[in-house]
């Protein structure tokens, strides 16, 4: 039996994914989480063979979850299942240790096949994603300049959160968020907050509706 932790902040999505996965006799969703912190607690408490996570989560992003789980256990298997599918974001997720990437727009069988591929010890990309991304997981693109924490802050600020709201969401001081915002701009050569939003859109960190 393959035990799965499902991480998504939308209960309807989690429910639908669970039904899809459990149509397979050997797949079981043994835990569900709506945030990175909740997922980390459940992952430590509940034996899990595979974690399937969205990227757009409240507070810390799914990329931070990938980093944390791989840091705790290098062989941890994490599969990303997200609306966001830009090359830069796929490359970043793989560089952080994700074993596969499936857009939510993919056919349902693509998620099942990705689960099978990852459980065989291989990396998986859904049909339609460029296979060259698997060879580029060293991540030499602009997102590689940012730490996972800076990437989280960039995503949240670009999604429309104020620095104060961002600080509360990540349990940081407003001064820390302000300093990190300046570091992000310096690293990426961005002069304004509007430029940060355009960068995030261009690299697929946020969708056009800010999701």
C-alpha positions as CSV (number, residue, x, y, z in Angstrom):
1,X,0.0,0.0,0.0
2,X,1.3,3.5,-1.0
3,X,0.6,6.0,1.8
4,X,0.0,9.5,0.6
5,X,0.0,12.9,2.3
6,X,-2.1,15.4,0.3
7,X,-1.4,19.1,0.8
8,X,-3.8,21.7,-0.7
9,X,-5.6,24.6,1.0
10,X,-8.9,23.9,-0.9
11,X,-10.9,21.1,0.7
12,X,-12.8,20.4,-2.6
13,X,-9.5,19.8,-4.4
14,X,-8.3,17.5,-1.7
15,X,-11.5,15.5,-1.8
16,X,-11.4,15.2,-5.5
17,X,-7.8,14.1,-5.5
18,X,-8.4,11.6,-2.8
19,X,-11.3,10.0,-4.8
20,X,-9.1,9.9,-7.9
21,X,-6.1,8.4,-6.2
22,X,-8.1,5.8,-4.2
23,X,-9.6,4.4,-7.4
24,X,-6.3,2.6,-7.5
25,X,-6.4,-0.4,-5.1
26,X,-2.9,0.3,-3.7
27,X,-3.1,4.1,-3.2
28,X,-4.4,5.5,0.1
29,X,-4.5,9.1,1.3
30,X,-3.6,8.7,4.9
31,X,-3.4,12.4,5.9
32,X,-4.4,15.8,4.5
33,X,-3.1,19.3,5.3
34,X,-4.0,22.8,4.2
35,X,-0.6,24.5,5.0
36,X,3.1,23.8,5.2
37,X,3.3,23.8,9.0
38,X,0.3,21.4,9.3
39,X,1.9,19.2,6.6
40,X,5.2,19.0,8.4
41,X,3.5,18.0,11.7
42,X,1.4,15.3,10.0
43,X,4.4,14.1,8.0
44,X,6.4,13.6,11.2
45,X,3.5,11.8,12.9
46,X,2.1,9.7,10.1
47,X,4.2,7.2,8.1
48,X,4.0,8.5,4.5
49,X,5.5,7.1,1.3
50,X,4.7,10.1,-0.9
51,X,3.6,13.8,-0.4
52,X,1.6,15.5,-3.1
53,X,1.5,19.3,-2.6
54,X,0.2,22.4,-4.3
55,X,2.5,25.4,-4.5
56,X,0.1,28.2,-3.7
57,X,-0.6,27.7,0.1
58,X,-1.4,30.1,2.8
59,X,1.8,31.4,4.4
60,X,4.8,29.3,3.3
61,X,4.6,28.0,-0.2
62,X,4.8,24.4,-1.4
63,X,8.4,25.0,-2.4
64,X,9.2,25.6,1.2
65,X,7.5,22.3,2.1
66,X,9.7,20.5,-0.5
67,X,12.8,22.1,1.1
68,X,11.8,21.2,4.6
69,X,10.9,17.6,3.9
70,X,14.0,16.9,1.9
71,X,16.1,18.6,4.6
72,X,14.6,16.2,7.2
73,X,14.9,13.1,5.0
74,X,16.8,13.4,1.8
75,X,15.0,10.4,0.3
76,X,11.6,11.9,0.9
77,X,9.4,11.7,-2.2
78,X,7.4,14.9,-3.0
79,X,5.3,15.4,-6.1
80,X,4.1,18.9,-7.0
81,X,0.5,19.3,-8.2
82,X,-0.2,22.9,-9.0
83,X,-2.0,25.4,-11.3
84,X,1.3,27.1,-11.9
85,X,3.5,25.4,-14.5
86,X,6.1,27.9,-15.8
87,X,9.4,26.4,-16.8
88,X,11.2,28.5,-14.1
89,X,8.9,27.3,-11.4
90,X,9.1,23.6,-12.4
91,X,12.9,23.9,-12.6
92,X,13.0,25.5,-9.1
93,X,10.8,22.8,-7.6
94,X,13.0,20.0,-9.1
95,X,16.1,21.8,-7.9
96,X,14.8,21.9,-4.4
97,X,14.2,18.1,-4.5
98,X,10.7,17.5,-5.8
99,X,10.6,14.2,-7.6
100,X,7.9,15.2,-10.1
101,X,5.6,18.0,-11.3
102,X,2.0,17.7,-12.6
103,X,-0.1,20.8,-13.5
104,X,-3.7,20.8,-12.3
105,X,-4.7,21.2,-16.0
106,X,-3.3,17.8,-16.9
107,X,-5.5,14.8,-17.5
108,X,-6.4,12.8,-14.3
109,X,-4.4,9.8,-15.5
110,X,-1.2,12.0,-15.6
111,X,-1.3,12.4,-11.8
112,X,-1.7,8.6,-11.3
113,X,1.2,7.9,-13.8
114,X,3.4,10.5,-12.0
115,X,2.7,8.8,-8.7
116,X,3.8,5.4,-10.2
117,X,6.9,6.9,-11.8
118,X,8.0,8.6,-8.6
119,X,7.4,5.5,-6.5
120,X,9.6,3.6,-9.0
121,X,12.4,5.9,-8.0
122,X,12.3,8.1,-11.2
123,X,11.4,11.7,-11.7
124,X,8.1,12.5,-13.4
125,X,6.8,15.3,-15.5
126,X,3.3,15.4,-16.9
127,X,2.8,15.3,-20.7
128,X,3.1,18.8,-22.1
129,X,5.9,19.9,-19.8
130,X,9.3,20.2,-21.5
131,X,11.4,17.1,-20.7
132,X,14.6,19.2,-20.8
133,X,13.6,20.6,-17.4
134,X,14.6,17.3,-15.9
135,X,18.1,17.9,-17.1
136,X,18.2,21.4,-15.8
137,X,17.4,20.8,-12.2
138,X,20.7,22.4,-11.2
139,X,18.6,25.6,-11.5
140,X,20.8,28.3,-13.0
141,X,17.9,30.6,-13.7
142,X,17.0,33.9,-11.8
143,X,14.9,32.1,-9.1
144,X,18.1,30.3,-8.0
145,X,19.4,33.6,-6.7
146,X,16.7,33.6,-4.0
147,X,16.6,31.5,-0.8
148,X,13.3,29.6,-0.2
149,X,12.3,32.2,2.4
150,X,13.0,35.1,-0.1
151,X,11.0,33.2,-2.7
152,X,8.0,32.9,-0.3
153,X,8.1,36.6,0.4
154,X,8.3,37.5,-3.2
155,X,5.3,35.3,-4.0
156,X,3.2,36.8,-1.1
157,X,4.1,40.4,-1.8
158,X,3.5,39.9,-5.5
159,X,0.1,38.3,-4.7
160,X,-1.0,41.6,-3.1
161,X,-0.2,41.1,0.6
162,X,1.3,44.0,2.4
163,X,4.6,43.7,4.2
164,X,2.7,43.6,7.5
165,X,0.4,40.8,6.4
166,X,3.3,38.9,5.0
167,X,5.1,39.2,8.3
168,X,2.1,37.9,10.2
169,X,1.7,35.0,7.7
170,X,5.3,33.9,8.1
171,X,5.7,34.7,11.8
172,X,8.4,37.3,11.1
173,X,8.9,40.9,12.2
174,X,7.9,43.6,9.7
175,X,11.5,44.8,9.8
176,X,12.7,41.4,8.7
177,X,10.3,41.3,5.8
178,X,11.3,44.8,4.8
179,X,15.0,43.9,4.8
180,X,14.3,40.7,2.8
181,X,12.2,42.7,0.3
182,X,15.2,45.0,-0.2
183,X,17.5,41.9,-0.7
184,X,15.1,40.4,-3.2
185,X,15.0,43.6,-5.3
186,X,18.8,43.9,-5.1
187,X,19.4,40.2,-6.2
188,X,16.9,40.5,-9.1
189,X,17.7,44.0,-10.1
190,X,14.2,45.2,-9.5
191,X,13.6,48.8,-8.5
192,X,9.9,48.9,-7.6
193,X,7.2,46.8,-6.1
194,X,5.4,46.8,-9.5
195,X,8.6,45.3,-11.0
196,X,8.4,42.5,-8.5
197,X,4.8,41.8,-9.5
198,X,5.8,41.7,-13.2
199,X,8.7,39.4,-12.4
200,X,6.5,37.0,-10.4
201,X,4.0,36.9,-13.2
202,X,6.7,36.4,-15.9
203,X,8.3,33.5,-14.0
204,X,5.0,31.8,-13.0
205,X,5.2,32.4,-9.3
206,X,1.6,33.8,-9.3
207,X,-1.3,33.5,-11.7
208,X,-2.9,36.5,-13.4
209,X,-5.7,36.4,-10.7
210,X,-3.0,36.4,-7.9
211,X,-3.7,32.7,-7.0
